[in-house]
Amino acid sequence: MKSRILFVAALLSLSTLALAWDTYEISLSHTSKAGSVEIKAGRYTMKVDKGVAVLTNISSGEEYMIGVKMQNTATRFSATHVDIDSTGAVDAVKDIQLGGTTTQIEFD
């Protein structure tokens, strides 16, 4: 019985870790556009799955769903990095490099 409880606890811990691997944290210092979606400044958690990024504002819980294209690069990114184009009236998110992976996402 005791070993069964330990097995279930270990399984739950592993499933929690697996979910955490798909979540990234980003910060936007200004209101920005990602694709056609305008996102308020703030700190966000981001999950990417099947061509859709879901950004959730950490303090308000507000969510944004945005279509993305995912590309693999030759080098692994050491940290998550948001590439911003600030030449227009509103900052535009060009791409996000996902730390610890070779994945770069671009917004549709």
ROMAR-170224 format. One record per residue (C-alpha): y, z, x; residue in one letter. Coordinates in pm, whole numbers, plus 50000, padded with zeros to 5 digits. Layout:
N
NUFI  north     up   east  residu
NUFI      Y      Z      X       A
...
//
This chain:
108
NUFI  north     up   east  residu
NUFI  50000  50000  50000       M
NUFI  50241  50096  50278       K
NUFI  50176  49772  50468       S
NUFI  50238  49571  50149       R
NUFI  50578  49739  50105       I
NUFI  50669  49667  50468       L
NUFI  50562  49303  50426       F
NUFI  50781  49261  50116       V
NUFI  51077  49427  50294       A
NUFI  51035  49197  50594       A
NUFI  51013  48892  50368       L
NUFI  51332  48990  50186       L
NUFI  51510  49042  50518       S
NUFI  51407  48696  50641       L
NUFI  51518  48528  50319       S
NUFI  51856  48700  50345       T
NUFI  51895  48577  50703       L
NUFI  51804  48223  50602       A
NUFI  52076  48225  50335       L
NUFI  52331  48359  50585       A
NUFI  52267  48067  50825       W
NUFI  52408  47823  50569       D
NUFI  52738  48012  50527       T
NUFI  53041  47959  50752       Y
NUFI  53382  48124  50751       E
NUFI  53706  47928  50788       I
NUFI  54076  48012  50766       S
NUFI  54360  47791  50649       L
NUFI  54710  47903  50746       S
NUFI  54879  47660  50504       H
NUFI  54793  47497  50174       T
NUFI  54586  47193  50271       S
NUFI  54409  46897  50114       K
NUFI  54039  46838  50176       A
NUFI  53956  46500  50028       G
NUFI  54148  46495  49700       S
NUFI  54132  46874  49650       V
NUFI  54429  47096  49735       E
NUFI  54321  47432  49880       I
NUFI  54548  47736  49904       K
NUFI  54601  47910  50238       A
NUFI  54356  48192  50305       G
NUFI  54014  48291  50439       R
NUFI  53710  48119  50292       Y
NUFI  53334  48125  50310       T
NUFI  53187  47778  50305       M
NUFI  52839  47660  50207       K
NUFI  52736  47298  50252       V
NUFI  52443  47145  50066       D
NUFI  52351  46789  49970       K
NUFI  52691  46634  50032       G
NUFI  52895  46908  49865       V
NUFI  53095  47185  50032       A
NUFI  53171  47496  49826       V
NUFI  53465  47696  49960       L
NUFI  53511  48046  49817       T
NUFI  53831  48240  49880       N
NUFI  53724  48576  50024       I
NUFI  53998  48780  49857       S
NUFI  54029  48609  49515       S
NUFI  53682  48458  49465       G
NUFI  53838  48122  49367       E
NUFI  53597  47834  49440       E
NUFI  53653  47473  49539       Y
NUFI  53377  47209  49532       M
NUFI  53441  46908  49756       I
NUFI  53231  46601  49839       G
NUFI  53156  46570  50212       V
NUFI  52988  46340  50462       K
NUFI  52776  46511  50726       M
NUFI  52735  46373  51077       Q
NUFI  52536  46496  51375       N
NUFI  52697  46481  51718       T
NUFI  52551  46482  52068       A
NUFI  52688  46828  52154       T
NUFI  52649  47168  51989       R
NUFI  52972  47332  51869       F
NUFI  53025  47683  52005       S
NUFI  53241  47794  51710       A
NUFI  53338  47669  51367       T
NUFI  53657  47467  51401       H
NUFI  53881  47311  51133       V
NUFI  54059  46993  51244       D
NUFI  54391  46959  51058       I
NUFI  54630  46661  51035       D
NUFI  54978  46805  50973       S
NUFI  55180  46481  50989       T
NUFI  55223  46448  50609       G
NUFI  55399  46663  50350       A
NUFI  55076  46863  50300       V
NUFI  54829  46946  50577       D
NUFI  54504  46746  50551       A
NUFI  54166  46876  50665       V
NUFI  54017  46590  50871       K
NUFI  53684  46753  50952       D
NUFI  53509  47082  51016       I
NUFI  53274  47136  51310       Q
NUFI  53009  47393  51223       L
NUFI  52962  47653  51498       G
NUFI  52614  47685  51643       G
NUFI  52516  47338  51519       T
NUFI  52569  46972  51604       T
NUFI  52699  46910  51249       T
NUFI  53047  46788  51169       Q
NUFI  53155  46743  50808       I
NUFI  53421  46501  50684       E
NUFI  53574  46508  50339       F
NUFI  53542  46218  50092       D
//
